Amino acid sequence: MIDLNRIIGIDDNQKDSKVVLASRYGDVCHDMEVDEIVDVERLSLTDSWNMFEEKVGHLISNPLIEPIAWCVVEECHGLPLLIDRVARTFRKKEKNVSRWEDGLKRLQRWDSIKIEGMDEVLERLEICYEDLKDDEQKVCFLYGALYPEESEIYVDYLLECWRAEGFINHANDFKQARNRGHTVLNELIKVSLLERSDKSKCVKMNKVLRKMALRISSQSTNSKLLVKPHEGLEDFLRKEEWEHANRISLMDNQLSTLPETLDCHNLLTLLLQRNKYLTSIPELFFKSMCCLQVLDLHGTKIAVLPSSLSNLICLKALYLNSCSDLIEIPSSVEALKHLEVLDIRKTKLNLLQIGSLIWLKCLRISLSCAQILESIDNPSYNILKLVNCDGIDPVIIKVLMKTNAFGLIGHKGVTSLSNFGIEKMNRMFHCLIDGCHEIKTTVYGNETSKAVLECLAQLTSVTLSKCPELKKIFSHGMIQQLLQLKHLRVQECHQIEEIIMESENTQLEGQALSKLKTLILIDLPRLGSIWANDSLEWPSLQRVEISMCYMLKNLPFNKFHYKVDWAAAASASVLLAANRQILVMAAIVYIEPLFHILKVSSCGTLYDISPTSDRSPMEILQ
């Protein structure tokens, strides 16, 4: 941290003073304890034009040059460093229209053509790359150059490719690798080498930075890339172009045929997706790709996969989604003992054809026909996660009958779990609802039949997050059935006013929620009540976390001293943060045997902790 007082004489007492600092790294801003962080975006097209015009001068007022100049500015993609360098180059072309047109053509191809000053731009941009903390981040960044410029790359897909290629260090299992991958991705975003896309859960690489990545890769002896996506290729490339490549990207072309065999012993990634005229793959095509780890064929028109697929003994990620004509996968697929990710959504494959792939960590399928259900019957545990779907497919309802954990994420067209026929979810232990903007309640209040209520009896954890229309969570009847519920988390649901509807509170039995261990309530600005009275006994509660619940005025924990699980109590804690309207919290003194740790922060109007025992609160808390 920089000591501003020591260096330039600014101290905290100068309240009217402001200090503005700029850094490529967000961590620097956090270390300096800044009050506000503003991301400096790329220049808009208008601002880019104004900067270019200022540098070039009156030349672009020529009506023949101006439209060319606009195209030149667009090629700079809002990067001031590039605009400055390009403007200086085009200023030398004066009012010669032919030279401007030639300059534009060269600028559009400057990854393969030498242009004055461009090496200087790339060298300066490479500082960000060289400043990356380790090789793990560097190889992950360079991998992004395989995709078309400014294209949207799904985060999950990118992380899976990183994992398959072995870029993610110190991650023993799939979940750890995904978590570590998110950490690396965030570091790359922090230093602006990758950008968040407008499309949810996607990132993209700036065109200029992609050129820099290709330039760096071309100078490396360990990373030979063949990258020609979206170039209209109709025929496969010559042998001398691909035989030494480590990674090949020919996605979004017009390929209709492939070579009989591709003799690439060092090939690690092969991306052929969205070649919509590709209908077949030669039988021996994969014969010499024993090191291949990522294969993407999604969006092609292939009907069968060749038997040489079994030669891909190192393959870890295989993407066949949207191969709508694909009906067969060779039985020798069982040889792919390292395959972790398989995507067969929107294909005609049956799960029975891939039943031998017992090492899979991630399987993506489309629930389009009831016959799939025949192979979804894991006796130990079944998880169903619906992400960014719409409406209700009858097949989903049937699958829910065999589901132990259900995740509803970004779903449209449903207002309640009741829409799925909740009376059939009697095997469900865990429920997650996240980012569902139309959800208004968990279960319709008028559904009180025995079948509906009994389906809740197995639930052990419920998480509700980012549901802006959610107003009602639990009714009286539901609470009485949640006999096994251990963990409840509700966050960023801004319409919720009460956890249990107040009109239902009067007859709650003390043993309701008797197994609840964790209660977490975060960013619920309209929450005024958890429970309206103190009828519940909370014998198992170990952790309470309440944060940014500004309307919450009291806590219903006055019966904590009854029937306490003393063995569990030793590690229990309470955290209250930024709940500025909590006025009286007398419950704290009643829970003194249970909570040995109490953390209270940013509770600006908390004024009364009323002791009722002979011992002071400070003696009780340790």
C-alpha positions as CSV (number, residue, x, y, z in Angstrom):
1,M,0.0,0.0,0.0
2,I,1.2,3.5,-0.8
3,D,1.3,5.9,2.1
4,L,-0.2,9.0,0.5
5,N,0.3,11.1,3.7
6,R,4.1,10.3,3.8
7,I,4.6,10.9,0.1
8,I,2.4,13.9,-0.8
9,G,1.0,15.0,2.5
10,I,-2.6,13.8,2.2
11,D,-4.2,12.5,5.3
12,D,-7.7,11.2,6.3
13,N,-8.6,14.5,7.9
14,Q,-8.8,16.4,4.6
15,K,-12.4,15.4,4.0
16,D,-12.9,17.5,0.9
17,S,-9.8,16.1,-0.9
18,K,-10.1,13.3,-3.5
19,V,-7.3,11.2,-4.9
20,V,-7.8,9.4,-8.3
21,L,-5.5,6.5,-9.1
22,A,-5.3,4.3,-12.2
23,S,-4.1,0.8,-12.4
24,R,-4.4,-2.2,-14.7
25,Y,-4.9,-4.4,-11.6
26,G,-8.1,-4.4,-9.5
27,D,-6.2,-5.7,-6.5
28,V,-4.2,-2.5,-6.3
29,C,-7.5,-0.5,-5.9
30,H,-8.6,-2.9,-3.2
31,D,-5.2,-2.7,-1.4
32,M,-5.4,1.1,-1.5
33,E,-8.9,0.9,0.1
34,V,-10.5,3.1,-2.5
35,D,-14.1,4.2,-2.0
36,E,-15.2,3.6,-5.6
37,I,-13.8,1.6,-8.5
38,V,-14.6,2.6,-12.0
39,D,-13.8,0.3,-14.9
40,V,-12.3,2.1,-17.8
41,E,-14.0,0.7,-20.9
42,R,-12.8,0.9,-24.4
43,L,-13.6,4.1,-26.2
44,S,-16.9,4.3,-28.0
45,L,-16.9,4.6,-31.7
46,T,-17.7,8.3,-31.5
47,D,-14.9,8.9,-29.0
48,S,-12.6,6.8,-31.1
49,W,-13.4,8.9,-34.2
50,N,-12.8,12.1,-32.3
51,M,-9.4,11.0,-31.1
52,F,-8.5,9.7,-34.6
53,E,-9.7,13.0,-36.2
54,E,-7.6,15.0,-33.7
55,K,-4.5,13.0,-34.6
56,V,-5.0,13.0,-38.4
57,G,-6.3,16.5,-38.8
58,H,-8.3,17.9,-41.7
59,L,-7.4,15.1,-44.1
60,I,-10.5,13.1,-43.2
61,S,-12.8,15.9,-44.2
62,N,-12.3,14.7,-47.8
63,P,-15.7,13.1,-48.7
64,L,-13.8,10.2,-50.4
65,I,-11.5,9.6,-47.5
66,E,-14.1,9.9,-44.6
67,P,-15.9,6.6,-45.2
68,I,-12.5,4.8,-45.4
69,A,-11.4,6.6,-42.2
70,W,-14.5,5.3,-40.3
71,C,-13.6,1.7,-41.3
72,V,-10.0,2.4,-40.1
73,V,-11.3,3.6,-36.7
74,E,-13.5,0.5,-36.4
75,E,-10.5,-1.7,-36.8
76,C,-8.9,0.0,-33.8
77,H,-11.6,-1.4,-31.5
78,G,-11.6,1.5,-29.1
79,L,-8.0,1.1,-28.0
80,P,-6.3,4.5,-27.5
81,L,-2.9,3.1,-27.9
82,L,-3.8,1.6,-31.3
83,I,-5.7,4.6,-32.5
84,D,-2.7,6.8,-31.8
85,R,-0.3,4.6,-33.7
86,V,-2.7,4.0,-36.7
87,A,-3.5,7.7,-36.9
88,R,0.1,8.6,-37.1
89,T,0.6,6.1,-39.9
90,F,-2.5,7.2,-42.0
91,R,-1.6,10.9,-41.5
92,K,1.4,10.2,-43.8
93,K,-1.0,9.0,-46.6
94,E,-2.2,12.6,-47.0
95,K,-5.2,12.9,-49.4
96,N,-4.3,10.0,-51.6
97,V,-7.5,7.8,-51.6
98,S,-5.7,4.8,-53.1
99,R,-3.1,4.8,-50.3
100,W,-5.9,5.1,-47.7
101,E,-7.7,2.1,-49.3
102,D,-4.5,0.1,-49.4
103,G,-3.8,1.0,-45.8
104,L,-7.2,-0.2,-44.7
105,K,-6.8,-3.5,-46.5
106,R,-3.4,-4.0,-44.8
107,L,-4.8,-3.0,-41.4
108,Q,-7.5,-5.7,-41.7
109,R,-4.8,-8.3,-42.3
110,W,-2.1,-7.0,-40.0
111,D,-1.7,-10.3,-38.2
112,S,-0.1,-11.6,-41.4
113,I,1.3,-8.4,-42.9
114,K,4.0,-6.1,-41.6
115,I,2.6,-2.6,-41.0
116,E,4.6,0.3,-39.7
117,G,4.3,0.8,-36.0
118,M,2.2,-2.3,-35.3
119,D,5.0,-4.3,-33.8
120,E,5.5,-1.4,-31.4
121,V,1.8,-1.6,-30.4
122,L,2.0,-5.3,-29.8
123,E,5.2,-5.1,-27.8
124,R,3.6,-2.5,-25.5
125,L,0.5,-4.6,-25.1
126,E,2.6,-7.7,-24.3
127,I,3.6,-6.0,-21.0
128,C,0.2,-7.1,-19.6
129,Y,0.9,-10.7,-20.8
130,E,4.4,-10.7,-19.3
131,D,3.1,-9.4,-16.0
132,L,0.8,-12.4,-15.5
133,K,1.7,-14.2,-12.4
134,D,2.6,-17.6,-13.8
135,D,2.6,-19.9,-16.9
136,E,-0.8,-21.2,-15.9
137,Q,-2.4,-17.9,-16.6
138,K,-0.3,-17.3,-19.8
139,V,-1.3,-20.6,-21.5
140,C,-4.9,-20.1,-20.6
141,F,-4.9,-16.6,-22.2
142,L,-3.2,-17.9,-25.4
143,Y,-5.8,-20.6,-25.7
144,G,-8.4,-18.0,-26.3
145,A,-6.8,-17.1,-29.6
146,L,-8.2,-20.3,-31.1
147,Y,-11.7,-18.7,-31.3
148,P,-12.8,-16.1,-33.8
149,E,-12.1,-12.5,-33.0
150,E,-14.7,-10.9,-30.6
151,S,-16.6,-14.2,-30.5
152,E,-18.5,-15.2,-27.4
153,I,-16.9,-18.2,-25.6
154,Y,-19.0,-20.0,-23.0
155,V,-17.1,-19.9,-19.7
156,D,-17.9,-23.5,-18.7
157,Y,-16.7,-24.7,-22.1
158,L,-13.5,-22.7,-21.9
159,L,-12.7,-24.0,-18.4
160,E,-13.3,-27.6,-19.5
161,C,-10.9,-27.1,-22.4
162,W,-8.3,-25.7,-20.0
163,R,-8.7,-28.6,-17.7
164,A,-8.5,-31.2,-20.5
165,E,-5.3,-29.6,-21.8
166,G,-3.8,-29.8,-18.3
167,F,-3.4,-26.0,-17.9
168,I,-5.0,-26.0,-14.4
169,N,-2.4,-26.8,-11.8
170,H,-2.9,-28.3,-8.4
171,A,-6.4,-29.5,-9.0
172,N,-6.9,-33.2,-8.3
173,D,-10.6,-33.5,-9.3
174,F,-13.0,-32.0,-11.7
175,K,-14.7,-29.6,-9.3
176,Q,-11.4,-28.3,-8.0
177,A,-10.3,-27.7,-11.6
178,R,-13.4,-25.7,-12.3
179,N,-13.0,-23.6,-9.2
180,R,-9.4,-22.9,-10.0
181,G,-10.3,-22.2,-13.6
182,H,-12.7,-19.5,-12.4
183,T,-9.9,-17.9,-10.4
184,V,-7.6,-17.8,-13.4
185,L,-10.4,-16.4,-15.6
186,N,-11.0,-13.6,-13.2
187,E,-7.3,-12.7,-13.1
188,L,-7.3,-12.5,-16.9
189,I,-10.4,-10.3,-16.8
190,K,-8.9,-8.1,-14.1
191,V,-6.0,-7.2,-16.3
192,S,-8.3,-6.8,-19.4
193,L,-6.8,-9.6,-21.4
194,L,-10.3,-11.2,-21.5
195,E,-13.6,-9.4,-21.3
196,R,-17.0,-10.2,-19.9
197,S,-19.5,-10.6,-22.8
198,D,-22.9,-9.0,-22.9
199,K,-24.2,-12.5,-23.2
200,S,-24.6,-14.2,-19.9
201,K,-21.8,-16.6,-18.8
202,C,-19.6,-15.8,-21.8
203,V,-16.2,-14.1,-22.3
204,K,-14.5,-12.8,-25.4
205,M,-11.0,-11.7,-26.5
206,N,-10.4,-8.3,-28.0
207,K,-9.4,-8.4,-31.7
208,V,-6.1,-6.7,-31.1
209,L,-5.2,-8.8,-28.1
210,R,-6.0,-11.9,-30.1
211,K,-3.5,-10.8,-32.7
212,M,-1.0,-10.4,-29.9
213,A,-1.7,-13.9,-28.6
214,L,-1.3,-15.3,-32.1
215,R,2.0,-13.4,-32.4
216,I,3.3,-14.8,-29.1
217,S,2.2,-18.3,-30.0
218,S,4.0,-18.1,-33.4
219,Q,7.3,-17.4,-31.6
220,S,6.9,-20.3,-29.2
221,T,8.4,-23.7,-29.8
222,N,5.9,-25.5,-27.6
223,S,2.7,-24.0,-28.9
224,K,2.2,-24.2,-32.7
225,L,-1.2,-23.0,-33.6
226,L,-3.1,-23.4,-36.9
227,V,-5.9,-20.9,-36.6
228,K,-8.2,-20.2,-39.5
229,P,-11.8,-19.9,-38.2
230,H,-14.5,-18.2,-40.2
231,E,-12.5,-17.9,-43.3
232,G,-14.8,-19.6,-45.8
233,L,-12.5,-22.6,-46.3
234,E,-14.1,-25.3,-48.5
235,D,-11.1,-27.7,-48.6
236,F,-8.8,-28.9,-45.9
237,L,-5.4,-27.3,-45.6
238,R,-2.1,-28.7,-47.0
239,K,-0.1,-31.2,-45.0
240,E,2.8,-28.8,-44.5
241,E,0.4,-26.3,-42.8
242,W,-0.9,-28.8,-40.1
243,E,1.5,-31.6,-39.6
244,H,3.5,-29.9,-36.8
245,A,0.5,-28.1,-35.2
246,N,-0.3,-28.6,-31.5
247,R,-3.7,-27.0,-31.8
248,I,-5.9,-26.6,-34.9
249,S,-9.0,-24.3,-35.1
250,L,-11.0,-24.5,-38.4
251,M,-14.4,-23.7,-36.9
252,D,-17.1,-21.9,-38.8
253,N,-15.9,-22.7,-42.3
254,Q,-17.4,-24.5,-45.3
255,L,-15.5,-27.8,-45.1
256,S,-17.4,-30.7,-46.6
257,T,-14.6,-33.3,-46.5
258,L,-11.6,-34.2,-44.4
259,P,-8.3,-36.0,-45.2
260,E,-8.4,-39.8,-45.0
261,T,-6.0,-39.5,-42.1
262,L,-4.4,-36.6,-40.2
263,D,-0.9,-37.6,-39.2
264,C,-0.6,-35.3,-36.2
265,H,1.0,-37.1,-33.3
266,N,1.4,-33.9,-31.3
267,L,-2.1,-32.6,-31.8
268,L,-3.8,-31.6,-28.5
269,T,-6.9,-29.7,-29.6
270,L,-9.0,-30.0,-32.8
271,L,-11.9,-27.6,-33.3
272,L,-14.1,-28.2,-36.3
273,Q,-17.4,-27.0,-34.9
274,R,-20.1,-25.4,-37.1
275,N,-18.8,-26.7,-40.4
276,K,-22.4,-27.3,-41.5
277,Y,-21.5,-29.1,-44.7
278,L,-19.4,-31.7,-43.0
279,T,-21.4,-34.9,-43.2
280,S,-18.9,-37.7,-42.7
281,I,-15.5,-38.4,-41.1
282,P,-13.1,-40.9,-42.8
283,E,-12.7,-44.2,-40.9
284,L,-9.0,-43.7,-40.2
285,F,-9.1,-39.9,-39.6
286,F,-8.3,-40.1,-35.9
287,K,-5.8,-43.0,-36.2
288,S,-2.6,-40.9,-35.5
289,M,-4.0,-38.5,-32.9
290,C,-3.1,-40.5,-29.8
291,C,-2.4,-37.3,-27.8
292,L,-5.6,-35.4,-28.7
293,Q,-7.4,-34.1,-25.6
294,V,-10.1,-31.8,-26.9
295,L,-12.3,-32.6,-29.9
296,D,-15.2,-30.3,-30.9
297,L,-17.5,-31.4,-33.7
298,H,-20.6,-29.7,-32.6
299,G,-23.0,-28.2,-35.2
300,T,-21.7,-30.5,-38.0
301,K,-23.9,-32.8,-40.0
302,I,-22.1,-36.1,-39.3
303,A,-24.3,-39.1,-38.9
304,V,-21.8,-41.6,-37.4
305,L,-18.4,-41.4,-35.8
306,P,-15.6,-43.5,-37.2
307,S,-14.1,-46.5,-35.5
308,S,-10.7,-44.7,-35.2
309,L,-12.3,-42.7,-32.4
310,S,-11.0,-45.4,-30.1
311,N,-7.5,-44.3,-30.9
312,L,-8.1,-41.1,-28.9
313,I,-6.9,-42.7,-25.7
314,C,-6.0,-39.3,-24.1
315,L,-9.2,-37.6,-25.1
316,K,-10.8,-35.7,-22.1
317,A,-13.5,-33.5,-23.7
318,L,-15.7,-34.4,-26.7
319,Y,-18.4,-32.0,-28.0
320,L,-21.0,-33.4,-30.3
321,N,-23.9,-31.2,-29.4
322,S,-26.2,-30.0,-32.2
323,C,-25.1,-32.8,-34.5
324,S,-28.7,-33.3,-35.3
325,D,-28.1,-36.2,-37.7
326,L,-25.8,-38.2,-35.4
327,I,-27.4,-41.5,-34.6
328,E,-24.4,-43.8,-33.9
329,I,-21.3,-43.8,-31.8
330,P,-18.9,-46.8,-32.2
331,S,-18.9,-49.4,-29.4
332,S,-15.2,-49.0,-29.1
333,V,-15.9,-45.7,-27.4
334,E,-15.3,-47.6,-24.2
335,A,-11.6,-47.3,-24.9
336,L,-11.8,-43.5,-24.0
337,K,-11.0,-44.1,-20.4
338,H,-9.9,-40.5,-19.8
339,L,-13.0,-38.9,-21.2
340,E,-14.4,-36.5,-18.6
341,V,-16.8,-34.2,-20.6
342,L,-19.3,-35.4,-23.2
343,D,-21.9,-33.2,-24.7
344,I,-24.6,-35.0,-26.8
345,R,-27.4,-32.4,-26.6
346,K,-29.6,-32.2,-29.7
347,T,-28.3,-35.5,-31.2
348,K,-30.1,-38.8,-31.9
349,L,-27.8,-40.8,-29.6
350,N,-29.3,-42.9,-26.9
351,L,-27.6,-43.0,-23.5
352,L,-27.4,-46.7,-23.7
353,Q,-24.8,-46.3,-26.4
354,I,-22.5,-44.5,-24.0
355,G,-23.2,-46.6,-20.9
356,S,-19.6,-47.9,-20.8
357,L,-18.2,-44.4,-20.2
358,I,-18.2,-44.7,-16.4
359,W,-15.4,-42.2,-15.9
360,L,-17.4,-39.2,-17.1
361,K,-17.5,-36.2,-14.8
362,C,-19.9,-34.0,-16.9
363,L,-22.5,-35.4,-19.3
364,R,-24.8,-32.9,-21.1
365,I,-28.0,-34.4,-22.7
366,S,-31.3,-33.2,-24.1
367,L,-34.4,-34.7,-22.5
368,S,-36.3,-35.0,-25.7
369,C,-37.7,-38.5,-25.5
370,A,-38.9,-40.8,-22.8
371,Q,-36.6,-43.6,-23.8
372,I,-33.7,-41.7,-22.1
373,L,-35.4,-42.4,-18.8
374,E,-34.5,-46.0,-19.1
375,S,-30.8,-45.2,-18.5
376,I,-31.3,-42.6,-15.8
377,D,-31.6,-44.7,-12.7
378,N,-28.5,-44.4,-10.6
379,P,-29.4,-46.2,-7.4
380,S,-27.1,-43.9,-5.4
381,Y,-27.7,-40.3,-6.4
382,N,-29.3,-38.5,-9.4
383,I,-28.8,-34.7,-10.0
384,L,-30.9,-32.7,-12.4
385,K,-29.8,-29.1,-13.3
386,L,-31.9,-27.1,-15.7
387,V,-29.9,-24.0,-17.0
388,N,-31.4,-21.2,-19.1
389,C,-34.4,-23.4,-20.2
390,D,-37.9,-22.3,-21.0
391,G,-41.3,-23.8,-20.0
392,I,-41.9,-27.4,-18.8
393,D,-41.1,-30.5,-20.8
394,P,-43.2,-33.5,-19.7
395,V,-40.0,-35.6,-19.8
396,I,-38.5,-33.3,-17.2
397,I,-41.4,-34.1,-14.8
398,K,-40.7,-37.8,-15.2
399,V,-37.0,-37.3,-14.5
400,L,-37.8,-35.4,-11.4
401,M,-39.4,-38.5,-10.0
402,K,-35.9,-40.0,-9.9
403,T,-34.1,-36.9,-8.9
404,N,-32.3,-36.4,-5.5
405,A,-31.0,-32.9,-6.2
406,F,-32.7,-30.3,-8.4
407,G,-31.2,-27.1,-9.6
408,L,-33.4,-24.6,-11.5
409,I,-31.1,-21.9,-12.9
410,G,-32.1,-19.0,-15.1
411,H,-35.4,-20.8,-16.0
412,K,-38.2,-19.0,-17.8
413,G,-41.9,-19.7,-18.0
414,V,-42.4,-21.0,-14.4
415,T,-43.7,-19.2,-11.3
416,S,-43.4,-22.0,-8.8
417,L,-42.0,-25.5,-8.2
418,S,-45.7,-26.5,-8.3
419,N,-45.5,-26.1,-12.1
420,F,-43.4,-29.2,-12.3
421,G,-45.8,-31.3,-10.3
422,I,-44.2,-31.1,-6.9
423,E,-46.1,-34.0,-5.5
424,K,-43.8,-36.3,-7.6
425,M,-40.6,-34.9,-6.1
426,N,-40.6,-37.2,-3.1
427,R,-37.0,-38.3,-3.6
428,M,-35.5,-34.8,-3.5
429,F,-33.0,-33.9,-0.8
430,H,-31.6,-30.7,-2.2
431,C,-33.2,-27.8,-4.0
432,L,-31.6,-24.8,-5.7
433,I,-33.5,-22.0,-7.4
434,D,-31.2,-19.3,-8.9
435,G,-31.8,-16.4,-11.2
436,C,-35.4,-17.4,-12.1
437,H,-37.0,-14.0,-12.7
438,E,-40.6,-15.3,-12.9
439,I,-40.6,-17.4,-9.7
440,K,-43.1,-15.9,-7.2
441,T,-43.4,-18.7,-4.6
442,T,-41.8,-22.0,-3.9
443,V,-45.1,-23.9,-3.6
444,Y,-48.6,-22.5,-4.3
445,G,-50.3,-21.9,-1.0
446,N,-53.5,-23.7,-2.0
447,E,-51.6,-26.9,-2.5
448,T,-52.0,-28.6,0.9
449,S,-52.8,-32.1,-0.1
450,K,-51.0,-34.9,1.8
451,A,-49.1,-35.9,-1.4
452,V,-47.8,-32.4,-2.0
453,L,-46.7,-31.8,1.6
454,E,-45.1,-35.2,2.1
455,C,-42.9,-34.6,-0.9
456,L,-41.1,-32.0,1.2
457,A,-40.3,-34.3,4.0
458,Q,-36.9,-35.4,2.6
459,L,-35.5,-31.9,1.9
460,T,-32.3,-31.2,3.7
461,S,-31.2,-28.1,2.0
462,V,-32.9,-25.2,0.2
463,T,-31.1,-22.3,-1.6
464,L,-33.1,-19.4,-3.1
465,S,-31.0,-16.8,-4.9
466,K,-31.5,-13.8,-7.3
467,C,-35.3,-14.3,-7.8
468,P,-36.6,-10.7,-8.0
469,E,-40.3,-11.7,-8.0
470,L,-40.1,-14.2,-5.2
471,K,-42.4,-13.0,-2.4
472,K,-43.5,-16.2,-0.5
473,I,-41.3,-19.0,0.7
474,F,-42.9,-21.2,3.3
475,S,-46.5,-21.6,4.4
476,H,-47.6,-23.1,7.7
477,G,-48.2,-26.5,6.2
478,M,-44.8,-26.6,4.5
479,I,-42.9,-25.7,7.7
480,Q,-44.5,-28.6,9.6
481,Q,-43.3,-31.0,6.9
482,L,-39.7,-29.8,6.7
483,L,-38.6,-32.3,9.3
484,Q,-35.2,-32.9,7.8
485,L,-34.3,-29.4,6.7
486,K,-30.7,-28.6,7.8
487,H,-29.6,-25.7,5.7
488,L,-31.6,-22.7,4.4
489,R,-30.1,-19.9,2.4
490,V,-32.0,-17.0,0.9
491,Q,-30.1,-14.1,-0.9
492,E,-30.7,-11.3,-3.3
493,C,-34.5,-11.8,-3.5
494,H,-35.6,-8.2,-3.1
495,Q,-39.4,-8.7,-2.8
496,I,-39.4,-11.0,0.2
497,E,-40.9,-9.5,3.3
498,E,-41.2,-12.5,5.5
499,I,-39.8,-16.1,5.5
500,I,-43.1,-17.5,6.8
501,M,-46.2,-15.6,6.0
502,E,-47.2,-13.8,9.2
503,S,-50.8,-15.0,9.1
504,E,-49.5,-18.5,9.3
505,N,-47.3,-18.0,12.3
506,T,-49.6,-18.3,15.2
507,Q,-49.9,-22.1,15.3
508,L,-46.4,-23.2,14.6
509,E,-45.2,-26.0,16.8
510,G,-41.9,-25.6,18.7
511,Q,-40.4,-28.6,17.0
512,A,-40.9,-27.3,13.5
513,L,-37.5,-26.9,11.8
514,S,-36.0,-28.9,14.6
515,K,-33.0,-30.0,12.5
516,L,-32.1,-26.7,11.0
517,K,-28.4,-26.0,11.5
518,T,-27.7,-23.1,9.2
519,L,-29.8,-20.0,8.4
520,I,-28.3,-17.5,6.0
521,L,-30.2,-14.4,4.8
522,I,-28.3,-12.0,2.6
523,D,-29.4,-8.9,0.7
524,L,-33.1,-9.0,1.4
525,P,-33.9,-5.3,1.6
526,R,-37.6,-5.7,2.3
527,L,-37.4,-8.5,4.8
528,G,-39.2,-7.4,8.0
529,S,-39.7,-10.7,9.7
530,I,-38.2,-14.1,9.9
531,W,-40.8,-15.6,12.2
532,A,-43.4,-13.4,13.8
533,N,-43.2,-14.9,17.3
534,D,-40.8,-17.0,19.4
535,S,-42.6,-20.3,19.3
536,L,-39.8,-22.2,17.6
537,E,-37.1,-23.8,19.8
538,W,-34.2,-24.2,17.3
539,P,-32.5,-27.1,19.0
540,S,-30.0,-27.8,16.2
541,L,-29.2,-24.2,15.0
542,Q,-25.4,-23.7,14.8
543,R,-24.9,-20.8,12.4
544,V,-26.9,-17.7,11.7
545,E,-25.7,-15.1,9.1
546,I,-27.8,-12.1,8.4
547,S,-26.5,-9.3,6.1
548,M,-28.0,-6.4,4.2
549,C,-31.5,-7.0,5.6
550,Y,-32.2,-3.3,6.3
551,M,-35.9,-3.6,7.4
552,L,-35.3,-6.5,9.8
553,K,-36.1,-5.2,13.4
554,N,-35.9,-8.3,15.6
555,L,-34.7,-11.9,15.7
556,P,-37.0,-14.7,16.8
557,F,-34.5,-16.7,18.8
558,N,-35.7,-16.3,22.4
559,K,-36.1,-20.1,22.8
560,F,-32.5,-21.0,22.0
561,H,-31.9,-21.9,25.6
562,Y,-34.2,-24.9,25.4
563,K,-33.1,-28.4,24.3
564,V,-29.7,-27.3,23.1
565,D,-27.4,-29.8,21.4
566,W,-24.4,-29.0,23.6
567,A,-21.9,-31.0,21.5
568,A,-22.7,-28.9,18.4
569,A,-22.9,-25.6,20.3
570,A,-19.1,-25.3,20.8
571,S,-18.5,-24.2,17.2
572,A,-21.7,-22.2,16.7
573,S,-21.6,-18.5,15.7
574,V,-23.8,-15.5,14.8
575,L,-22.9,-12.9,12.1
576,L,-24.9,-9.8,11.7
577,A,-23.6,-7.3,9.1
578,A,-25.0,-4.1,7.7
579,N,-28.5,-4.6,9.2
580,R,-29.0,-1.0,10.2
581,Q,-32.5,-1.3,11.4
582,I,-32.1,-4.0,14.0
583,L,-33.2,-2.2,17.2
584,V,-33.5,-4.7,20.0
585,M,-31.7,-8.0,20.0
586,A,-32.5,-9.3,23.5
587,A,-32.4,-12.8,22.0
588,I,-28.6,-12.8,22.2
589,V,-28.6,-13.1,26.0
590,Y,-30.9,-16.1,25.7
591,I,-28.6,-17.9,23.4
592,E,-25.6,-17.6,25.6
593,P,-25.1,-21.3,26.1
594,L,-25.2,-21.9,22.3
595,F,-23.1,-19.2,20.7
596,H,-19.5,-18.8,21.8
597,I,-18.7,-16.4,19.0
598,L,-20.7,-13.3,18.2
599,K,-19.8,-11.0,15.4
600,V,-21.7,-7.7,14.9
601,S,-20.7,-5.2,12.3
602,S,-22.3,-2.2,10.5
603,C,-25.5,-2.3,12.7
604,G,-25.6,1.4,13.0
605,T,-28.8,1.7,15.1
606,L,-28.4,-1.4,17.3
607,Y,-28.8,0.1,20.8
608,D,-29.9,-2.6,23.2
609,I,-28.5,-6.0,24.1
610,S,-30.4,-6.7,27.3
611,P,-28.7,-9.1,29.7
612,T,-31.1,-11.2,31.9
613,S,-28.5,-13.3,33.6
614,D,-26.1,-12.4,36.4
615,R,-23.2,-12.9,34.0
616,S,-22.2,-10.1,31.7
617,P,-22.2,-10.6,27.9
618,M,-18.5,-10.1,27.9
619,E,-18.0,-13.0,30.3
620,I,-20.2,-15.2,28.3
621,L,-18.6,-14.6,24.9
622,Q,-15.2,-16.0,24.5
